[in-house]
Amino acid sequence: MTLPGGLGGAMPIDNDIYERLGESWWDESCPLCLLYGSITPGRFGYFRDVLERHLGAVVNGLRALDIGCGGGFLAEKFAALGCQVTGVDPSPASIDAARAHATARGLRIDYQVGTGEHLPAPDSAFDLAYCCDVLEHVPDLDRVIGETARVLKPGGLYLFDTINRTARSKLVMIKLMQEWRLVRVFEAPIHDWDMFIKPAELAGVLERYGLKIGEVTGLGPRASVPAILGGLVAMRRGRISYGELSRRLDVGRVTSTAISYMGYATRAGDPLTGAAR
């Protein structure tokens, strides 16, 4: 969720929250830990399936770039899978927390402070890149996607998820999650509905930079509506942690893309010769 880019110009969302809370990503009492309980396993399960479909067992040693890595939730998953992971995030506090947690687990991950608009990597350096809870925050989506395409090898995979711009996403992500006091998760405004991205819009940007979408699927809670509302109320009343709330939401692959969606794209070119198709 941490932003991968600079914040040029006024924005109606509180981007400093990731620096203020950055040291507490792995603390279940921290709102940022909501991303870990079921959301990280849910999206990673899908990403792992994509890798297996495209690469089979050839995953160990792949160079992977985590754009907007935050506290390292996904970076650690990919590192444990055998990838050589580089994590980039503009928040020094988040990078410090990610490094400390990876070190404690004995994982070798190269964490760097940097932005999505200016990725600290040479051309064609990575076999795969992934960007989660990020694209709906950046002020210059084209630039972030252009940089991502630049650092991917020909034939490389780009994995992503983001929030759709629909009436349902406004209800859930804006009204429910950050405005209504009885159930809201964040006290600060972390999302702006106008910055959410429709799948067709993202596909258009990706294609401009030689990234062809292979699949888009829904990402969302699989718990019942009463269970979701009950969990939110329990969280607000201090009965359960953010981590426990996340587990109760049971976020993962769903059929509807009306709230959030995830998918993958492939950079044009032959991975062996680098020749453009």
JOCORSUL-V853559 format. One record per backbone hydrogen bond with DSSP energy under -1.0 kcal/mol. NH is the residue of the N-H (numbers start at 0). CO is the residue of the C=O. If there is no record, write none. Layout:
nh | co
NH | CO
NH | CO
This chain:
nh | co
13 | 188
14 | 12
19 | 15
20 | 16
23 | 20
26 | 23
29 | 26
32 | 29
33 | 30
34 | 31
35 | 32
36 | 32
39 | 34
41 | 37
42 | 38
43 | 39
44 | 40
45 | 41
46 | 42
47 | 43
48 | 44
49 | 45
50 | 46
51 | 47
52 | 48
53 | 49
54 | 50
55 | 51
57 | 54
58 | 56
60 | 81
61 | 58
63 | 83
64 | 127
65 | 85
66 | 129
67 | 87
68 | 87
71 | 68
75 | 71
77 | 73
78 | 74
79 | 75
80 | 76
81 | 78
82 | 77
83 | 61
85 | 63
86 | 109
87 | 65
88 | 111
89 | 2
94 | 90
95 | 91
96 | 92
97 | 93
98 | 94
99 | 95
100 | 96
101 | 97
102 | 98
103 | 99
104 | 100
105 | 102
106 | 101
109 | 84
110 | 108
111 | 86
113 | 88
115 | 3
120 | 118
123 | 149
125 | 150
126 | 62
127 | 62
128 | 156
129 | 64
130 | 158
136 | 133
143 | 139
144 | 140
145 | 141
146 | 142
147 | 143
148 | 144
149 | 145
150 | 146
152 | 125
154 | 266
155 | 152
156 | 126
157 | 264
158 | 128
159 | 262
160 | 130
161 | 260
163 | 258
165 | 163
169 | 165
170 | 166
171 | 167
172 | 168
173 | 169
174 | 169
175 | 170
176 | 171
177 | 173
178 | 174
179 | 174
182 | 179
183 | 179
184 | 176
185 | 176
194 | 191
195 | 192
196 | 162
201 | 197
202 | 198
203 | 199
204 | 200
205 | 201
206 | 202
207 | 203
208 | 205
209 | 206
210 | 205
211 | 265
213 | 263
214 | 263
216 | 261
217 | 253
218 | 259
219 | 251
221 | 248
221 | 249
222 | 248
227 | 223
228 | 224
229 | 225
230 | 226
231 | 227
232 | 228
233 | 229
234 | 230
235 | 231
236 | 232
237 | 234
238 | 233
241 | 27
242 | 27
244 | 240
245 | 241
246 | 242
247 | 243
248 | 244
251 | 219
253 | 217
260 | 161
261 | 216
262 | 159
263 | 214
264 | 157
265 | 211
266 | 155
267 | 209
269 | 274
273 | 269
